[in-house]
Amino acid sequence: MTLDDFEIGATKVAAGTRATIDLSLTRLYTRSAINMPVHVVHGKKPGPRLFVSGAIHGDEINGVEIIRRLMNLPALKRLRGVLIAVPVVNVHGFIHQSRYLPDRRDLNRSFPGSKQGSLTARLANLFMEEVVNNATHGIDLHTAAVHRTNLPQIRANLDDEETERLARAFGVPVLVNAALRDGSLRGVAAENGIPMLLYEAGEALRFDEMSIRAGVRGIIQVMRAINMLPPSKSSKSKPVEPIVARSSTWVRAPESGILRPLQSLGSRVRKGDILGYLADPFGEREVALTSPNNGVIIGRVNLPLANEGDALFHIARFEKPGEAAARVEEFQSEQEDMGVEILGEPPIV
């Protein structure tokens, strides 16, 4: 692709300019049109083409704020290549504060989609054709599901050398070598030879300032790693060296009850440590939940009311969990000390 012919949605964006393009999705049964807004920043010099997407699950809104901050960064004036930013992919879900589309399908299990399929399949197909197929790299922004929260982490195919390099550049404390799932955006991107990261942090339908800051900064560091942005002159920009988890496990409720958690997100746990207690409302029966292995808590339920089988604690396994926990503490301290001047935004409180 030459410098002057970047095109998306039949709209050409000249080098050195930026544009917002509304991709037509469908109409509601009220006849109201639904569009997916796409921001395109075309640098003055050639380079990679990176897509950054948010709200593939419509209730995962941290990515929307991450992209808003990203698009306002003065550093984009020095961009090489093309940045394609889609803050809300699942517009229907976003409007209804729902993970899914109206047909109750999961968009991130529906790629590459089809032009003649379900509503979800058609959206997946449009996103593939207009965004993913126009990119050389990708970052997809997620949170935990409703009533759960995730420690900032990157999930990626770490067996791919370039993907692992970018995952380490992102600068979060935990990398999870996650298997590719059928129908996922990561899986289809890998089939097309596009290195892609999935950033998980925070909780659905909530803004989390630490997760947002880490997301913005991580994207910037990836853009520097692929030479879309010049290197930082600040010593503060050095990312935390992450620890890689090759597996993880969920601790589930053995029976229904009210959860009293004793371990916080990012805590180091050893096999047999008590994570919390499940009890009935009167405390007549109580069950201790213990860790099945050594590791670090990378996900946790926030709702105390648990049904039998509910996922309560997500534990990533590490050869040296103490080292992983230290990296988490270092990361959290770094985010608190980052200051407004780094990312140009006052914190959400």
HELIX and SHEET records of a PDB file:
HELIX    1   1 ASN A   62  MET A   71  1                                  10    
HELIX    2   2 PRO A   74  ARG A   78  5                                   5    
HELIX    3   3 VAL A   91  ILE A   95  1                                   5    
HELIX    4   4 LEU A  107  ARG A  109  5                                   3    
HELIX    5   5 LEU A  119  GLU A  130  1                                  12    
HELIX    6   6 VAL A  132  ASN A  134  5                                   3    
HELIX    7   7 GLU A  161  PHE A  170  1                                  10    
HELIX    8   8 LEU A  185  GLU A  191  1                                   7    
HELIX    9   9 GLU A  209  ALA A  225  1                                  17    
HELIX   10  10 SER A  235  SER A  237  5                                   3    
HELIX   11  11 PRO A  321  ASP A  337  1                                  17    
HELIX   12  12 VAL A  340  LEU A  343  1                                   4    
SHEET    1   A 2 PHE A   6  ILE A   8  0                                        
SHEET    2   A 2 THR A  11  VAL A  13 -1                                        
SHEET    1   B 9 THR A  17  ARG A  27  0                                        
SHEET    2   B 9 ALA A  33  HIS A  42 -1                                        
SHEET    3   B 9 ARG A  80  VAL A  86 -1                                        
SHEET    4   B 9 LYS A  45  SER A  53  1                                        
SHEET    5   B 9 HIS A 137  HIS A 142  1                                        
SHEET    6   B 9 MET A 196  GLU A 203  1                                        
SHEET    7   B 9 ARG A 148  ALA A 156 -1                                        
SHEET    8   B 9 VAL A 174  ASN A 177  1                                        
SHEET    9   B 9 ILE A 243  ALA A 245  1                                        
SHEET    1   C 9 THR A  17  ARG A  27  0                                        
SHEET    2   C 9 ALA A  33  HIS A  42 -1                                        
SHEET    3   C 9 ARG A  80  VAL A  86 -1                                        
SHEET    4   C 9 LYS A  45  SER A  53  1                                        
SHEET    5   C 9 HIS A 137  HIS A 142  1                                        
SHEET    6   C 9 MET A 196  GLU A 203  1                                        
SHEET    7   C 9 ARG A 148  ALA A 156 -1                                        
SHEET    8   C 9 GLY A 295  VAL A 301 -1                                        
SHEET    9   C 9 ARG A 268  VAL A 269 -1                                        
SHEET    1   D10 THR A  17  ARG A  27  0                                        
SHEET    2   D10 ALA A  33  HIS A  42 -1                                        
SHEET    3   D10 ARG A  80  VAL A  86 -1                                        
SHEET    4   D10 LYS A  45  SER A  53  1                                        
SHEET    5   D10 HIS A 137  HIS A 142  1                                        
SHEET    6   D10 MET A 196  GLU A 203  1                                        
SHEET    7   D10 ARG A 148  ALA A 156 -1                                        
SHEET    8   D10 GLY A 295  VAL A 301 -1                                        
SHEET    9   D10 ALA A 311  ARG A 317 -1                                        
SHEET   10   D10 SER A 247  ARG A 252 -1                                        
SHEET    1   E 4 GLU A 286  THR A 290  0                                        
SHEET    2   E 4 ILE A 274  ALA A 279 -1                                        
SHEET    3   E 4 GLY A 257  PRO A 261 -1                                        
SHEET    4   E 4 LEU A 305  ALA A 306 -1                                        
END                                                                             
